[in-house]
Amino acid sequence: MNVQVIVRVRPLLANDKKFANRQKKEVQRQQRSGKGLPHDLHSCVDAVSSNALEVSYQHPVNGKELVREFAFDKVMNHKTSQKNFFETCGIKELIQTTLQGYAAVVFAYGQTGSGKTYTMSGKEQQVAQDGFRSPETDGLIPRSLSYLYAQIYAAKKEGKEVSISSSYLEIYNEQVFDLLSNESSALPVRYQFGRGFFVERQLMVECEGFEDLCAVAAEGHNNRTVRSHSLNMHSSRSHSLFTVYVEVKDEDEEGEVTSVYGKITFIDLAGSENVKQSQSEGVALKETNNINKSLFALGKVISVLAA
């Protein structure tokens, strides 16, 4: 198993700047009163090189600035465009291995409002209204599908036969739902020897071309559970899994046909939340608790894999 971690630092948004101003005033007030600095100071994150991230923060008691540096496979700064991120993050290599019969996964992980859905799909309003049609804001998914079909076209010129199908699921409040089906009830997750874990009754859509696959991706994206709260106007309340299945058939000179099966799954995780800051309550609070619980479990899995 080959795991790579790519970090993308997003630019400050209007809400971030407002919060920073409030925080600055609170720091000044606390210092004047002699009570010390507030304990919820946020850190400053900066991409210092192509594979290093620097986090600077103030000590909650003495106010001394502390700096720590972390290394990753790649680090993209806040000026990185959607196109540049796609070209340099390594996803092209994953798509190529998919056509060779391997399983690949790319997922976005981070706090709510950190830009995961924007990176994976694009601007929320653009996708909802027009689908994937913006060269400026389209994310990894539409760009990957375009690249995939460019590779398929090249494979067909070599005489290979390629079939594509797809599915789109979401995990909402610890239950699995099909974003392409009219069935509103949760789907059971089964295990079968030789097959592994699978979702029973999930809808598989055969895609004749690039437009079909983009339509499936846009429909599933628009059917996700989304809610607004203090930290994010378009907060994903579920983990989504968009999977593209590829079958490649090749005939050799002796007429023998070989087939390989690959798949690539794009996972857009719901963001972790601080309940105090998001001010979630009622249904939203239940969603937040389940999101944080599942991300905690994922963190433990990653720790085991890294050990």
Kinemage of the C-alpha trace (Angstrom):
@kinemage 1
@onewidth
@group {chain A} dominant
@subgroup {mainchain}
@vectorlist {calphas} color= white
{ca met a 1} P 0.000 0.000 0.000
{ca asn a 2} L 1.361 3.389 -1.050
{ca val a 3} L -0.029 6.374 0.871
{ca gln a 4} L 0.830 9.981 0.050
{ca val a 5} L -0.274 13.089 1.949
{ca ile a 6} L -0.698 16.373 0.084
{ca val a 7} L -1.520 19.508 2.083
{ca arg a 8} L -3.272 22.497 0.537
{ca val a 9} L -3.391 25.797 2.428
{ca arg a 10} L -6.411 27.891 1.498
{ca pro a 11} L -6.488 31.711 1.555
{ca leu a 12} L -8.213 33.630 4.332
{ca leu a 13} L -11.929 34.187 3.828
{ca ala a 14} L -14.012 37.127 4.991
{ca asn a 15} L -15.142 35.276 8.134
{ca asp a 16} L -11.546 34.395 8.989
{ca lys a 17} L -10.517 38.047 8.838
{ca lys a 18} L -13.445 39.082 11.028
{ca phe a 19} L -12.564 36.400 13.571
{ca ala a 20} L -8.898 37.492 13.528
{ca asn a 21} L -9.908 41.082 14.278
{ca arg a 22} L -12.120 39.982 17.177
{ca gln a 23} L -9.336 37.789 18.493
{ca lys a 24} L -6.827 40.630 18.280
{ca lys a 25} L -9.130 42.893 20.308
{ca glu a 26} L -9.631 40.125 22.888
{ca val a 27} L -5.869 39.686 23.235
{ca gln a 28} L -5.429 43.430 23.798
{ca arg a 29} L -8.251 43.491 26.357
{ca gln a 30} L -6.816 40.529 28.276
{ca gln a 31} L -3.346 42.026 28.300
{ca arg a 32} L -4.651 45.352 29.637
{ca ser a 33} L -6.527 43.570 32.410
{ca gly a 34} L -3.482 41.508 33.364
{ca lys a 35} L -5.349 38.211 32.929
{ca gly a 36} L -2.968 36.802 30.345
{ca leu a 37} L -3.843 35.634 26.856
{ca pro a 38} L -7.063 33.768 25.940
{ca his a 39} L -6.734 29.994 25.691
{ca asp a 40} L -8.437 29.643 22.283
{ca leu a 41} L -5.892 31.500 20.157
{ca his a 42} L -5.752 30.154 16.629
{ca ser a 43} L -2.478 29.226 14.991
{ca cys a 44} L -1.022 30.563 11.755
{ca val a 45} L -0.254 28.024 9.020
{ca asp a 46} L 2.127 28.705 6.156
{ca ala a 47} L 3.590 26.645 3.326
{ca val a 48} L 7.327 27.268 3.646
{ca ser a 49} L 8.416 24.895 0.858
{ca ser a 50} L 7.014 22.333 -1.578
{ca asn a 51} L 6.973 19.685 1.151
{ca ala a 52} L 7.030 21.537 4.478
{ca leu a 53} L 4.364 23.302 6.512
{ca glu a 54} L 5.079 25.749 9.323
{ca val a 55} L 2.657 26.296 12.205
{ca ser a 56} L 3.218 29.304 14.447
{ca tyr a 57} L 1.181 30.028 17.555
{ca gln a 58} L 1.364 31.934 20.826
{ca his a 59} L 1.859 30.280 24.178
{ca pro a 60} L -1.461 30.637 26.072
{ca val a 61} L 0.270 31.858 29.241
{ca asn a 62} L 3.383 33.883 28.443
{ca gly a 63} L 2.469 34.924 24.895
{ca lys a 64} L 5.784 33.674 23.464
{ca glu a 65} L 5.574 32.774 19.785
{ca leu a 66} L 6.220 29.088 19.095
{ca val a 67} L 6.958 27.591 15.675
{ca arg a 68} L 6.777 23.978 14.521
{ca glu a 69} L 7.498 22.540 11.090
{ca phe a 70} L 5.881 19.438 9.583
{ca ala a 71} L 6.948 17.505 6.477
{ca phe a 72} L 4.566 16.013 3.896
{ca asp a 73} L 4.843 14.512 0.426
{ca lys a 74} L 3.683 17.812 -1.095
{ca val a 75} L 2.514 21.174 0.241
{ca met a 76} L 0.540 23.678 -1.861
{ca asn a 77} L 0.247 27.300 -0.736
{ca his a 78} L -2.839 29.512 -0.800
{ca lys a 79} L -2.041 30.794 -4.305
{ca thr a 80} L -2.312 27.338 -5.892
{ca ser a 81} L -5.006 27.256 -8.580
{ca gln a 82} L -7.388 24.349 -9.128
{ca lys a 83} L -5.602 23.466 -12.380
{ca asn a 84} L -2.145 23.589 -10.823
{ca phe a 85} L -3.255 21.481 -7.871
{ca phe a 86} L -4.597 18.813 -10.241
{ca glu a 87} L -1.420 18.823 -12.319
{ca thr a 88} L 0.964 18.449 -9.379
{ca cys a 89} L -0.858 16.457 -6.668
{ca gly a 90} L -0.186 13.038 -8.259
{ca ile a 91} L -3.735 12.061 -9.159
{ca lys a 92} L -2.792 11.444 -12.799
{ca glu a 93} L -0.607 8.564 -11.687
{ca leu a 94} L -3.520 7.126 -9.684
{ca ile a 95} L -5.768 7.220 -12.754
{ca gln a 96} L -3.128 5.455 -14.827
{ca thr a 97} L -2.820 2.677 -12.223
{ca thr a 98} L -6.623 2.329 -12.267
{ca leu a 99} L -6.486 1.553 -15.997
{ca gln a 100} L -3.827 -1.043 -15.204
{ca gly a 101} L -6.213 -2.893 -12.890
{ca tyr a 102} L -5.475 -1.410 -9.461
{ca ala a 103} L -7.718 0.184 -6.834
{ca ala a 104} L -6.956 3.783 -5.925
{ca val a 105} L -8.457 6.200 -3.405
{ca val a 106} L -8.148 9.949 -3.001
{ca phe a 107} L -9.869 11.679 -0.110
{ca ala a 108} L -10.059 15.185 1.290
{ca tyr a 109} L -9.637 15.523 5.051
{ca gly a 110} L -9.773 18.634 7.205
{ca gln a 111} L -11.775 20.943 9.435
{ca thr a 112} L -15.145 22.243 8.309
{ca gly a 113} L -14.738 25.184 5.959
{ca ser a 114} L -11.153 24.270 5.023
{ca gly a 115} L -11.969 23.866 1.316
{ca lys a 116} L -12.314 20.089 0.916
{ca thr a 117} L -15.400 20.137 -1.308
{ca tyr a 118} L -13.990 23.029 -3.340
{ca thr a 119} L -10.798 21.057 -3.928
{ca met a 120} L -12.643 17.841 -4.788
{ca ser a 121} L -15.577 19.186 -6.839
{ca gly a 122} L -15.335 22.938 -7.312
{ca lys a 123} L -17.423 25.926 -6.343
{ca glu a 124} L -20.661 24.736 -4.710
{ca gln a 125} L -22.978 27.155 -6.521
{ca gln a 126} L -21.365 26.449 -9.893
{ca val a 127} L -21.787 22.684 -9.584
{ca ala a 128} L -25.390 23.007 -8.382
{ca gln a 129} L -26.453 25.217 -11.299
{ca asp a 130} L -24.368 24.170 -14.294
{ca gly a 131} L -22.557 20.991 -13.304
{ca phe a 132} L -18.826 20.808 -14.026
{ca arg a 133} L -18.209 23.473 -16.623
{ca ser a 134} L -15.785 26.004 -15.138
{ca pro a 135} L -12.090 25.903 -16.191
{ca glu a 136} L -11.306 28.167 -13.248
{ca thr a 137} L -13.098 26.445 -10.365
{ca asp a 138} L -13.604 22.795 -11.395
{ca gly a 139} L -12.027 20.516 -8.798
{ca leu a 140} L -10.225 17.171 -8.834
{ca ile a 141} L -13.246 15.077 -9.796
{ca pro a 142} L -14.212 16.743 -13.122
{ca arg a 143} L -10.571 17.212 -14.110
{ca ser a 144} L -9.835 13.560 -13.282
{ca leu a 145} L -12.785 12.369 -15.347
{ca ser a 146} L -11.583 14.419 -18.305
{ca tyr a 147} L -8.070 12.997 -17.954
{ca leu a 148} L -9.475 9.480 -17.566
{ca tyr a 149} L -11.361 9.720 -20.847
{ca ala a 150} L -8.278 11.092 -22.595
{ca gln a 151} L -6.458 7.934 -21.471
{ca ile a 152} L -9.398 5.781 -22.553
{ca tyr a 153} L -9.331 7.384 -26.005
{ca ala a 154} L -5.627 6.551 -26.293
{ca ala a 155} L -6.268 2.964 -25.154
{ca lys a 156} L -9.016 2.503 -27.729
{ca lys a 157} L -6.664 3.701 -30.478
{ca glu a 158} L -4.415 0.796 -29.451
{ca gly a 159} L -7.319 -1.604 -30.001
{ca lys a 160} L -8.344 -2.018 -26.357
{ca glu a 161} L -11.967 -2.127 -25.211
{ca val a 162} L -12.817 -0.038 -22.145
{ca ser a 163} L -16.052 -0.079 -20.088
{ca ile a 164} L -16.932 2.470 -17.403
{ca ser a 165} L -19.526 2.383 -14.611
{ca ser a 166} L -19.932 4.427 -11.450
{ca ser a 167} L -21.664 4.721 -8.081
{ca tyr a 168} L -22.154 7.519 -5.551
{ca leu a 169} L -22.775 6.878 -1.842
{ca glu a 170} L -22.851 8.958 1.305
{ca ile a 171} L -22.336 8.006 4.940
{ca tyr a 172} L -24.750 10.136 6.949
{ca asn a 173} L -25.129 9.693 10.716
{ca glu a 174} L -23.267 6.377 10.518
{ca gln a 175} L -25.623 4.980 7.839
{ca val a 176} L -25.024 4.428 4.111
{ca phe a 177} L -27.314 6.005 1.499
{ca asp a 178} L -27.305 5.862 -2.302
{ca leu a 179} L -27.153 9.355 -3.834
{ca leu a 180} L -28.203 8.052 -7.270
{ca ser a 181} L -31.245 6.049 -6.187
{ca asn a 182} L -34.777 7.011 -5.241
{ca glu a 183} L -34.551 4.628 -2.280
{ca ser a 184} L -34.565 6.734 0.869
{ca ser a 185} L -33.758 3.997 3.388
{ca ala a 186} L -30.240 3.175 4.531
{ca leu a 187} L -28.403 0.373 2.701
{ca pro a 188} L -26.775 -2.559 4.531
{ca val a 189} L -23.021 -3.128 4.393
{ca arg a 190} L -22.118 -6.793 3.843
{ca tyr a 191} L -18.969 -8.876 3.825
{ca gln a 192} L -18.289 -11.754 1.461
{ca phe a 193} L -15.199 -13.921 1.297
{ca gly a 194} L -13.238 -13.166 -1.841
{ca arg a 195} L -15.126 -9.906 -2.367
{ca gly a 196} L -14.617 -8.062 0.875
{ca phe a 197} L -17.001 -5.409 2.167
{ca phe a 198} L -19.682 -4.114 -0.171
{ca val a 199} L -22.910 -2.122 -0.042
{ca glu a 200} L -25.981 -4.154 -0.862
{ca arg a 201} L -28.419 -2.754 -3.472
{ca gln a 202} L -26.244 0.188 -4.433
{ca leu a 203} L -27.005 1.525 -7.900
{ca met a 204} L -24.301 1.043 -10.541
{ca val a 205} L -24.611 3.306 -13.583
{ca glu a 206} L -23.025 2.333 -16.896
{ca cys a 207} L -21.483 5.373 -18.578
{ca glu a 208} L -21.169 5.473 -22.344
{ca gly a 209} L -19.041 8.599 -22.401
{ca phe a 210} L -17.534 11.535 -20.573
{ca glu a 211} L -20.815 13.477 -20.408
{ca asp a 212} L -22.602 10.533 -18.774
{ca leu a 213} L -19.957 10.198 -16.084
{ca cys a 214} L -19.976 13.945 -15.372
{ca ala a 215} L -23.781 13.852 -15.089
{ca val a 216} L -23.561 11.046 -12.500
{ca ala a 217} L -20.952 12.987 -10.505
{ca ala a 218} L -23.019 16.184 -10.586
{ca glu a 219} L -26.254 14.408 -9.588
{ca gly a 220} L -24.636 12.677 -6.638
{ca his a 221} L -22.932 15.880 -5.533
{ca asn a 222} L -26.198 17.823 -5.586
{ca asn a 223} L -27.984 15.106 -3.562
{ca arg a 224} L -25.546 15.267 -0.646
{ca thr a 225} L -26.762 16.334 2.780
{ca val a 226} L -25.663 19.948 3.314
{ca arg a 227} L -26.410 22.361 6.162
{ca ser a 228} L -25.387 25.878 7.137
{ca his a 229} L -23.776 26.802 10.463
{ca ser a 230} L -21.588 29.534 11.916
{ca leu a 231} L -18.367 28.180 10.426
{ca asn a 232} L -19.560 27.185 6.950
{ca met a 233} L -22.513 28.259 4.805
{ca his a 234} L -22.390 25.016 2.779
{ca ser a 235} L -21.221 22.421 5.278
{ca ser a 236} L -21.249 18.806 4.055
{ca arg a 237} L -22.980 16.749 6.731
{ca ser a 238} L -21.941 13.379 5.309
{ca his a 239} L -18.919 11.577 3.896
{ca ser a 240} L -19.396 11.033 0.148
{ca leu a 241} L -17.854 8.250 -1.949
{ca phe a 242} L -17.886 8.610 -5.741
{ca thr a 243} L -16.410 5.503 -7.384
{ca val a 244} L -15.498 4.939 -11.020
{ca tyr a 245} L -15.114 1.295 -12.101
{ca val a 246} L -12.965 0.503 -15.140
{ca glu a 247} L -12.748 -2.697 -17.191
{ca val a 248} L -10.064 -2.904 -19.886
{ca lys a 249} L -10.025 -5.777 -22.406
{ca asp a 250} L -7.010 -6.393 -24.622
{ca glu a 251} L -6.546 -9.002 -27.322
{ca asp a 252} L -3.052 -10.257 -28.119
{ca glu a 253} L -1.693 -11.410 -31.465
{ca glu a 254} L -2.890 -14.963 -30.841
{ca gly a 255} L -6.455 -13.810 -30.228
{ca glu a 256} L -6.411 -14.363 -26.470
{ca val a 257} L -8.372 -11.728 -24.546
{ca thr a 258} L -7.249 -10.559 -21.128
{ca ser a 259} L -9.294 -8.303 -18.859
{ca val a 260} L -8.220 -6.094 -15.975
{ca tyr a 261} L -10.525 -4.409 -13.477
{ca gly a 262} L -9.645 -1.242 -11.626
{ca lys a 263} L -11.450 1.444 -9.692
{ca ile a 264} L -10.802 4.875 -8.251
{ca thr a 265} L -12.830 6.331 -5.388
{ca phe a 266} L -13.082 10.037 -4.627
{ca ile a 267} L -13.979 10.581 -0.959
{ca asp a 268} L -15.057 13.987 0.283
{ca leu a 269} L -15.115 13.723 4.058
{ca ala a 270} L -17.315 15.905 6.208
{ca gly a 271} L -15.198 18.336 8.207
{ca ser a 272} L -14.414 18.056 11.891
{ca glu a 273} L -16.170 20.692 13.993
{ca asn a 274} L -15.790 22.584 17.221
{ca val a 275} L -19.362 22.667 18.556
{ca lys a 276} L -18.733 25.888 20.477
{ca gln a 277} L -17.715 27.680 17.290
{ca ser a 278} L -20.195 26.083 14.868
{ca gln a 279} L -23.047 26.605 17.385
{ca ser a 280} L -24.713 23.414 16.131
{ca glu a 281} L -27.816 22.240 17.938
{ca gly a 282} L -30.665 19.778 17.428
{ca val a 283} L -30.232 17.697 14.244
{ca ala a 284} L -27.045 19.569 13.365
{ca leu a 285} L -25.529 18.666 16.747
{ca lys a 286} L -26.266 14.970 16.181
{ca glu a 287} L -24.610 15.223 12.766
{ca thr a 288} L -21.577 16.927 14.273
{ca asn a 289} L -21.154 14.244 16.941
{ca asn a 290} L -21.333 11.463 14.352
{ca ile a 291} L -18.932 13.288 12.009
{ca asn a 292} L -16.353 13.811 14.759
{ca lys a 293} L -16.732 10.217 15.975
{ca ser a 294} L -16.171 8.744 12.518
{ca leu a 295} L -13.182 11.013 11.832
{ca phe a 296} L -11.673 9.966 15.161
{ca ala a 297} L -12.010 6.317 14.071
{ca leu a 298} L -10.410 7.149 10.714
{ca gly a 299} L -7.513 8.813 12.509
{ca lys a 300} L -6.896 5.618 14.481
{ca val a 301} L -6.867 3.592 11.238
{ca ile a 302} L -4.333 5.979 9.687
{ca ser a 303} L -2.160 5.729 12.809
{ca val a 304} L -2.148 1.933 12.538
{ca leu a 305} L -1.234 2.086 8.843
{ca ala a 306} L 1.593 4.522 9.604
{ca ala a 307} L 3.003 2.420 12.441
